[in-house]
Each structure stands twice: as C-alpha cells, then as structure tokens.
Amino acid sequence: MTRQVRCEGTGPIKIEPSDTPTWVCGCGLSKKPPLCDGSHKKTKAEEPGKLYSYDADGEVVDVSDAKS
C-alpha cells in the first residue's frame, strides 16, 4: 500500500545526552531510519508552500502546491 506522509522537517534531530553525537532523521528520506544518513541535504532547494514527492532513490519526482 502506498501512503503519503507530510513532513516539514528538513534536517536531523540531535539526541542528547549521549557519549557520541546521535542524530535521528527529520526529513523522512534516510535509507537507515530512524538514524540520519545525510539525505536531508537533498531538501535544501525545497521552497516553502510546496509539496515534494521523492522516489525510492531519494530523487524529486513531483512538486506541487501544498494544501493545508
């Protein structure tokens, strides 16, 4: 079943305290959830008010106006 998840995060979330820095994915594009793998860098060009659809490789396949 395909589902669409609306995510407004464009970066990772740091978990503290920890012996080593730990980052949880906040963009939904990570290939190793729940941990960040740097995929959020692909969201830097996203414009506010737009809805971006990504394929399994993390590439933009569609951009449309976001609905509230």
Backbone torsions as a table, in degrees:
resi	resn	phi	psi	omega
1	MET	NA	132.7	176.8
2	THR	-89.7	140.0	175.8
3	ARG	-139.9	154.6	178.9
4	GLN	-110.9	131.2	179.3
5	VAL	-116.3	123.2	178.6
6	ARG	-85.2	118.0	-176.4
7	CYS	-128.0	125.1	179.5
8	GLU	-101.5	-4.8	178.1
9	GLY	-73.0	143.4	177.8
10	THR	-129.4	15.9	-179.9
11	GLY	-157.7	172.9	-178.0
12	PRO	-79.3	165.5	178.9
13	ILE	-116.6	122.4	-178.0
14	LYS	-81.5	134.8	178.2
15	ILE	-103.1	122.4	178.9
16	GLU	-129.9	155.9	-8.5
17	PRO	-80.1	156.2	-179.6
18	SER	-158.1	151.4	177.0
19	ASP	-65.3	-35.4	177.1
20	THR	-127.4	151.3	178.7
21	PRO	-58.1	132.0	178.2
22	THR	-124.6	129.0	-177.8
23	TRP	-122.6	130.3	177.6
24	VAL	-101.4	139.1	-179.0
25	CYS	-60.6	133.3	176.8
26	GLY	-117.7	-2.4	-177.4
27	CYS	-105.0	-18.5	-179.9
28	GLY	85.6	5.0	-177.4
29	LEU	-102.3	-5.3	-176.1
30	SER	-59.8	141.3	176.7
31	LYS	-86.7	-6.8	178.6
32	LYS	-133.7	58.9	179.9
33	PRO	-61.7	149.3	8.0
34	PRO	-86.5	3.8	-176.0
35	LEU	-83.7	149.5	177.1
36	CYS	-74.3	137.9	175.1
37	ASP	-122.0	12.4	178.8
38	GLY	90.5	0.1	-178.5
39	SER	-61.8	-21.5	-179.1
40	HIS	-61.1	-18.4	179.1
41	LYS	-61.0	-23.9	178.8
42	LYS	-71.5	-14.3	-176.4
43	THR	-92.2	-2.3	-175.0
44	LYS	-58.1	-32.4	-177.6
45	ALA	-88.0	-0.6	-179.0
46	GLU	-65.7	139.5	178.8
47	GLU	-98.4	142.1	175.7
48	PRO	-60.0	144.5	178.0
49	GLY	83.4	4.1	178.6
50	LYS	-113.2	149.7	177.0
51	LEU	-108.1	122.2	-177.9
52	TYR	-107.5	132.2	175.7
53	SER	-110.5	134.1	-178.2
54	TYR	-116.6	149.0	175.3
55	ASP	-88.5	-177.3	-176.8
56	ALA	-62.9	-21.1	178.9
57	ASP	-90.4	1.4	179.4
58	GLY	80.6	21.6	178.5
59	GLU	-101.3	143.1	179.7
60	VAL	-66.9	128.2	178.4
61	VAL	-114.8	-17.2	-179.5
62	ASP	-159.9	142.6	175.3
63	VAL	-132.1	128.7	178.4
64	SER	-142.0	171.2	176.4
65	ASP	-71.3	133.1	179.3
66	ALA	-74.3	142.0	176.7
67	LYS	-104.5	138.8	-179.7
68	SER	-70.0	NA	NA
